């Protein structure tokens, strides 16, 4: 590993990203200043070195570093994926009971000309948006809205695509009063018996029941730098060691990253990201994403509802282990 890539004491993943991004900007400025062929050749050489530095940095990241990439503020969110992948999208609002939860996006559209239902968590880019979207943490009405759209999709025979990116369901008193646990449990039950193809993709954070409530599907994918876990690394560290600063140790022990989850049978496919992560090139990330969705939809839509339900049941049934305890 080159000396420039060695971590300085106290340097975070975000700091390293910013250093690389700054180098890329500097190289681009030098390109405009290059006055002759020799200068352009030197700039091109520097550009290739920075690209190699970027590739090396992302290739050697551990679970905690990738968890920080999954939370990158410029990472594509559900509305970004919809703009890049879905045409003729019509968002549907409200749960027909309490109101509309803006942390959950739900609606109908077309993917490569095929009618689909789309559901996903939505975070915000700035403080105002984050507050409006409740930092991507749905309340019960968000999950009930998602279920309403899924049932509508089943009625018209449309596959369901869900995009997971949430730190978890909202833990506030008002959410508990309106039945947060019941809403999540109902979604789990109803998704298990929805008679249409369901493709789930963890695009960023996959946090606890807040993610699982829209993540019961025939195919469960995860993006290369996303993570999926029953609790955040910080939360785990706070419980186990009473010290949230041990989050990096917790991230390693929890096996929350894409390769670990595939080996454990929790997810089916890892979706590659462009060099530098999905946040560095939304369009390139969407192209890689679309290839996987198209392939999986082609397979799943050739199965009958009975076959889908049986395979979905078996898939989740075999994720756990059973032990006979002899007393």
Backbone torsions as a table, in degrees:
resi	resn	phi	psi	omega
1	UNK	NA	136.9	-177.1
2	UNK	-69.2	155.1	-176.5
3	UNK	-62.8	-32.5	-177.5
4	UNK	-65.9	-20.6	-176.3
5	UNK	-90.7	-12.4	-177.6
6	UNK	-65.6	136.0	-177.5
7	UNK	-71.3	133.0	172.1
8	UNK	-80.9	154.2	179.4
9	UNK	-62.2	127.4	178.8
10	UNK	86.6	-3.2	-179.6
11	UNK	-79.4	130.5	180.0
12	UNK	-96.6	168.8	177.2
13	UNK	-59.2	-41.8	179.7
14	UNK	-62.9	-39.1	177.9
15	UNK	-61.3	-43.9	179.6
16	UNK	-64.0	-40.9	177.1
17	UNK	-59.3	-45.2	-178.7
18	UNK	-64.4	-36.9	177.1
19	UNK	-62.1	-44.5	-180.0
20	UNK	-65.7	-42.8	178.5
21	UNK	-62.4	-38.3	178.5
22	UNK	-65.8	-40.4	177.2
23	UNK	-62.0	-40.4	178.9
24	UNK	-63.0	-40.8	177.5
25	UNK	-65.3	-39.9	179.0
26	UNK	-62.7	-42.2	179.0
27	UNK	-63.6	-40.1	179.6
28	UNK	-64.7	-37.7	177.2
29	UNK	-66.8	-39.4	177.4
30	UNK	-62.7	-35.1	179.4
31	UNK	-59.2	-41.4	-179.5
32	UNK	-70.1	-24.7	-178.8
33	UNK	-88.9	-15.8	-178.8
34	UNK	-61.2	126.5	-173.6
35	UNK	-100.6	-12.7	-177.4
36	UNK	-148.1	178.3	-177.6
37	UNK	-63.1	-37.2	-179.8
38	UNK	-64.8	-40.0	178.2
39	UNK	-66.5	-40.3	179.0
40	UNK	-64.9	-37.1	179.2
41	UNK	-65.1	-39.4	179.1
42	UNK	-67.0	-40.7	177.9
43	UNK	-63.5	-40.6	178.9
44	UNK	-63.2	-38.0	178.3
45	UNK	-64.1	-43.1	178.3
46	UNK	-64.1	-38.8	179.3
47	UNK	-61.8	-43.1	179.7
48	UNK	-65.4	-34.9	177.8
49	UNK	-66.3	-40.6	178.6
50	UNK	-67.0	-39.7	177.7
51	UNK	-62.5	-40.5	178.4
52	UNK	-66.0	-37.8	176.7
53	UNK	-62.2	-42.3	178.0
54	UNK	-61.9	-48.2	-179.3
55	UNK	-60.6	-42.5	-178.9
56	UNK	-64.8	-41.1	-179.8
57	UNK	-60.9	-47.8	-177.7
58	UNK	-73.1	-27.4	-179.7
59	UNK	-72.1	-26.1	-174.3
60	UNK	-106.2	13.0	179.6
61	UNK	-73.1	142.5	175.4
62	UNK	-91.9	-178.2	-178.5
63	UNK	-57.0	-42.7	-178.3
64	UNK	-66.9	-39.0	178.3
65	UNK	-66.2	-39.9	179.2
66	UNK	-69.2	-32.3	176.6
67	UNK	-62.5	-36.0	177.3
68	UNK	-70.0	-34.7	175.7
69	UNK	-65.8	-38.7	178.6
70	UNK	-60.7	-25.5	-179.3
71	UNK	-98.3	7.6	-176.4
72	UNK	-56.3	131.3	-175.0
73	UNK	-64.3	-17.2	178.9
74	UNK	-101.1	8.1	178.7
75	UNK	-67.4	144.8	179.6
76	UNK	-61.8	134.8	175.1
77	UNK	-104.4	179.8	-174.4
78	UNK	-55.0	-45.7	-179.5
79	UNK	-63.9	-31.4	175.3
80	UNK	-67.1	-44.3	178.5
81	UNK	-62.6	-39.5	178.8
82	UNK	-62.0	-44.4	179.6
83	UNK	-63.2	-31.6	-176.8
84	UNK	-90.3	-26.7	-172.2
85	UNK	-115.4	-27.0	-170.1
86	UNK	-112.4	135.4	174.9
87	UNK	-109.6	159.3	177.7
88	UNK	53.9	39.0	-176.8
89	UNK	-76.9	132.8	175.5
90	UNK	-123.1	115.0	180.0
91	UNK	-80.4	136.9	177.0
92	UNK	-106.9	140.9	-173.9
93	UNK	-118.8	152.0	170.2
94	UNK	83.6	155.4	179.9
95	UNK	-107.5	9.1	-178.2
96	UNK	63.3	23.3	-179.7
97	UNK	-142.7	-62.8	-175.2
98	UNK	-104.0	-53.4	-176.6
99	UNK	169.2	-161.6	-177.6
100	UNK	-107.2	127.4	178.5
101	UNK	-98.2	113.3	-175.5
102	UNK	-78.9	-3.7	174.3
103	UNK	-79.6	-11.0	-179.4
104	UNK	-123.8	123.3	176.6
105	UNK	-98.1	135.5	179.3
106	UNK	-149.4	139.1	179.3
107	UNK	177.6	-170.7	-178.2
108	UNK	-119.6	147.7	178.1
109	UNK	-166.2	-162.2	179.7
110	UNK	-130.6	134.6	174.2
111	UNK	-112.1	113.7	-175.9
112	UNK	52.0	39.9	177.6
113	UNK	85.5	-6.1	-178.9
114	UNK	-96.6	125.1	178.7
115	UNK	-63.0	131.7	180.0
116	UNK	-142.2	161.2	168.7
117	UNK	-100.8	141.6	-177.2
118	UNK	-125.8	130.4	-178.6
119	UNK	-137.5	138.5	178.2
120	UNK	-171.7	159.2	176.5
121	UNK	-76.9	148.0	179.2
122	UNK	-130.9	122.3	173.9
123	UNK	-98.0	-178.2	179.7
124	UNK	-117.7	156.2	-179.8
125	UNK	-84.8	-37.6	-179.5
126	UNK	-121.0	179.0	-174.8
127	UNK	-59.6	-43.7	-178.6
128	UNK	-61.6	-44.8	179.7
129	UNK	-67.5	-38.7	-178.8
130	UNK	-64.0	-40.1	177.6
131	UNK	-65.8	-44.3	-179.8
132	UNK	-61.6	-39.7	-178.7
133	UNK	-88.5	4.0	179.2
134	UNK	55.4	36.6	177.6
135	UNK	57.1	29.9	178.1
136	UNK	74.0	19.2	-179.4
137	UNK	-108.6	102.7	-177.1
138	UNK	-69.8	154.1	171.7
139	UNK	-102.5	176.7	-176.5
140	UNK	-53.6	-38.7	-179.0
141	UNK	-64.7	-26.0	176.1
142	UNK	-67.9	-42.9	179.2
143	UNK	-70.9	-33.7	177.9
144	UNK	-71.2	-34.4	174.7
145	UNK	-64.3	-44.0	178.7
146	UNK	-59.7	-43.2	179.6
147	UNK	-65.3	-39.5	178.2
148	UNK	-58.9	-42.4	-179.9
149	UNK	-70.7	-36.6	178.0
150	UNK	-65.2	-40.5	178.2
151	UNK	-66.9	-34.3	175.5
152	UNK	-66.0	-39.4	177.4
153	UNK	-63.7	-40.2	178.4
154	UNK	-63.9	-38.3	-179.6
155	UNK	-60.5	-38.1	-177.2
156	UNK	-104.0	9.8	174.8
157	UNK	68.7	35.2	-178.9
158	UNK	-100.8	134.0	173.3
159	UNK	-61.0	155.3	-179.3
160	UNK	-114.4	128.9	174.9
161	UNK	-112.2	126.0	177.7
162	UNK	-120.9	140.8	179.7
163	UNK	-115.8	119.0	-174.3
164	UNK	-100.8	122.8	175.2
165	UNK	-161.2	82.7	-176.7
166	UNK	-149.3	142.0	173.2
167	UNK	-72.5	-13.1	179.0
168	UNK	147.0	171.3	175.9
169	UNK	-67.2	150.8	-178.6
170	UNK	-63.9	127.1	-175.2
171	UNK	-94.8	15.6	-176.4
172	UNK	-72.3	163.1	-178.7
173	UNK	-62.0	-40.8	-178.0
174	UNK	-63.0	-36.0	177.7
175	UNK	-67.4	-40.4	178.6
176	UNK	-66.1	-38.8	179.7
177	UNK	-63.8	-31.3	-178.9
178	UNK	-93.4	8.5	171.8
179	UNK	90.0	50.1	-179.7
180	UNK	-59.0	-48.7	-178.8
181	UNK	-62.8	-40.8	-180.0
182	UNK	-65.5	-39.5	-179.6
183	UNK	-64.2	-42.2	178.8
184	UNK	-66.8	-45.1	-179.5
185	UNK	-62.0	-40.4	179.5
186	UNK	-63.5	-40.8	178.2
187	UNK	-62.3	-41.4	178.7
188	UNK	-59.1	-45.4	-179.0
189	UNK	-65.8	-47.3	-174.9
190	UNK	-70.5	-36.0	177.8
191	UNK	-67.3	-32.6	179.1
192	UNK	-62.9	-24.0	-178.1
193	UNK	-121.5	20.3	176.1
194	UNK	-74.5	123.4	-170.7
195	UNK	-84.7	33.2	176.4
196	UNK	-133.9	159.1	178.4
197	UNK	-61.0	138.8	176.5
198	UNK	-126.7	122.4	176.8
199	UNK	-115.8	120.3	-176.9
200	UNK	-107.3	136.5	176.1
201	UNK	-134.7	122.6	173.5
202	UNK	-83.2	110.2	-174.9
203	UNK	-97.1	-19.5	-179.5
204	UNK	-146.0	-108.3	175.2
205	UNK	-86.3	134.5	172.8
206	UNK	-117.3	87.3	-170.2
207	UNK	-101.3	110.8	166.0
208	UNK	56.2	-152.3	-179.3
209	UNK	-65.0	-22.8	177.0
210	UNK	-61.3	-30.6	175.1
211	UNK	-86.5	-45.9	-174.0
212	UNK	-61.3	-27.3	-178.0
213	UNK	-62.5	-18.1	174.3
214	UNK	-128.8	30.6	-174.2
215	UNK	-126.6	17.2	174.6
216	UNK	-90.2	107.4	-174.8
217	UNK	-145.1	173.4	177.9
218	UNK	-74.7	-31.5	173.9
219	UNK	-131.9	131.3	177.4
220	UNK	-119.0	112.1	-178.5
221	UNK	-105.6	163.7	173.6
222	UNK	-143.6	138.9	177.1
223	UNK	-75.4	154.6	-170.7
224	UNK	-52.4	-38.4	-176.7
225	UNK	-107.7	17.1	177.5
226	UNK	-92.1	170.5	174.4
227	UNK	-142.7	159.0	-172.7
228	UNK	-141.8	121.1	-172.4
229	UNK	-158.1	157.4	178.4
230	UNK	-71.7	-19.7	179.9
231	UNK	-156.8	157.7	178.2
232	UNK	-70.9	156.0	176.4
233	UNK	-57.0	-38.1	178.6
234	UNK	-64.8	-41.7	179.2
235	UNK	-65.1	-41.7	178.6
236	UNK	-62.5	-45.1	-179.5
237	UNK	-62.8	-37.3	179.5
238	UNK	-65.7	-34.3	-179.3
239	UNK	-79.8	-47.1	-174.1
240	UNK	-75.7	-46.3	-175.0
241	UNK	-110.9	0.4	-175.7
242	UNK	56.1	32.4	-176.0
243	UNK	-152.0	104.5	-176.6
244	UNK	-68.5	-15.8	179.3
245	UNK	-72.1	-10.4	176.8
246	UNK	-89.1	22.5	-177.7
247	UNK	-59.4	-36.4	-179.5
248	UNK	-63.9	-42.9	176.9
249	UNK	-62.6	-41.1	179.8
250	UNK	-64.7	-41.0	-178.8
251	UNK	-60.3	-38.1	178.9
252	UNK	-69.0	-45.3	-177.1
253	UNK	-67.7	-31.8	-174.3
254	UNK	-77.9	-15.8	-179.0
255	UNK	53.3	61.2	-174.1
256	UNK	-97.7	-4.6	-172.6
257	UNK	-90.7	169.6	-170.5
258	UNK	-55.5	-50.7	-177.6
259	UNK	-63.4	-40.9	178.7
260	UNK	-62.5	-44.5	-177.0
261	UNK	-66.8	-36.1	176.8
262	UNK	-67.1	-42.7	179.3
263	UNK	-62.8	-33.9	179.9
264	UNK	-80.3	-8.9	179.6
265	UNK	82.7	12.3	-179.4
266	UNK	-78.0	-35.3	178.0
267	UNK	-122.3	160.9	-174.4
268	UNK	-98.5	-37.4	-174.8
269	UNK	-147.7	142.4	175.8
270	UNK	-98.6	126.9	178.6
271	UNK	-93.5	119.7	-179.3
272	UNK	-64.2	152.5	175.4
273	UNK	-116.5	155.3	177.0
274	UNK	-64.4	161.7	177.5
275	UNK	-54.4	129.1	-178.9
276	UNK	94.8	-2.2	178.3
277	UNK	92.7	163.3	-177.2
278	UNK	-61.8	-29.8	-178.4
279	UNK	-68.5	-20.4	-177.8
280	UNK	-80.8	-22.7	-178.8
281	UNK	-156.6	92.4	-177.3
282	UNK	-61.1	-42.5	-176.3
283	UNK	-67.1	-41.3	178.1
284	UNK	-65.4	-38.8	178.1
285	UNK	-63.9	-40.7	-179.7
286	UNK	-65.4	-35.6	179.0
287	UNK	-64.2	-44.6	178.3
288	UNK	-65.8	-37.6	178.5
289	UNK	-63.7	-46.9	-176.3
290	UNK	-61.6	-35.9	-179.4
291	UNK	-61.6	-41.4	-179.7
292	UNK	-69.9	-44.6	179.9
293	UNK	-60.9	-44.1	-178.7
294	UNK	-62.1	-43.9	-179.7
295	UNK	-63.5	-44.3	-177.1
296	UNK	-71.4	-39.2	177.7
297	UNK	-62.8	-38.6	-179.9
298	UNK	-60.5	-39.8	179.6
299	UNK	-73.2	-48.8	-173.0
300	UNK	-68.4	-35.0	-178.2
301	UNK	-72.2	-8.8	176.4
302	UNK	-90.7	0.0	178.2
303	UNK	-99.7	148.5	175.6
304	UNK	-75.1	164.9	178.8
305	UNK	-60.3	-39.8	-179.7
306	UNK	-63.0	-41.6	179.0
307	UNK	-66.3	-40.9	179.2
308	UNK	-60.9	-48.0	-176.9
309	UNK	-64.4	-40.4	179.8
310	UNK	-64.8	-46.9	-178.7
311	UNK	-65.7	-37.1	179.5
312	UNK	-65.0	-42.4	178.6
313	UNK	-61.8	-47.6	-178.3
314	UNK	-63.9	-37.8	-179.1
315	UNK	-57.8	-51.5	-177.4
316	UNK	-78.0	-27.8	178.8
317	UNK	-64.4	-32.2	-175.4
318	UNK	-93.2	8.7	178.7
319	UNK	-79.8	-19.0	-177.0
320	UNK	-107.5	172.7	177.3
321	UNK	-120.8	143.4	180.0
322	UNK	-115.3	139.6	178.8
323	UNK	-128.5	135.6	174.1
324	UNK	-89.4	119.8	179.5
325	UNK	-96.6	116.1	-179.5
326	UNK	-97.4	120.3	-178.8
327	UNK	-100.0	NA	NA
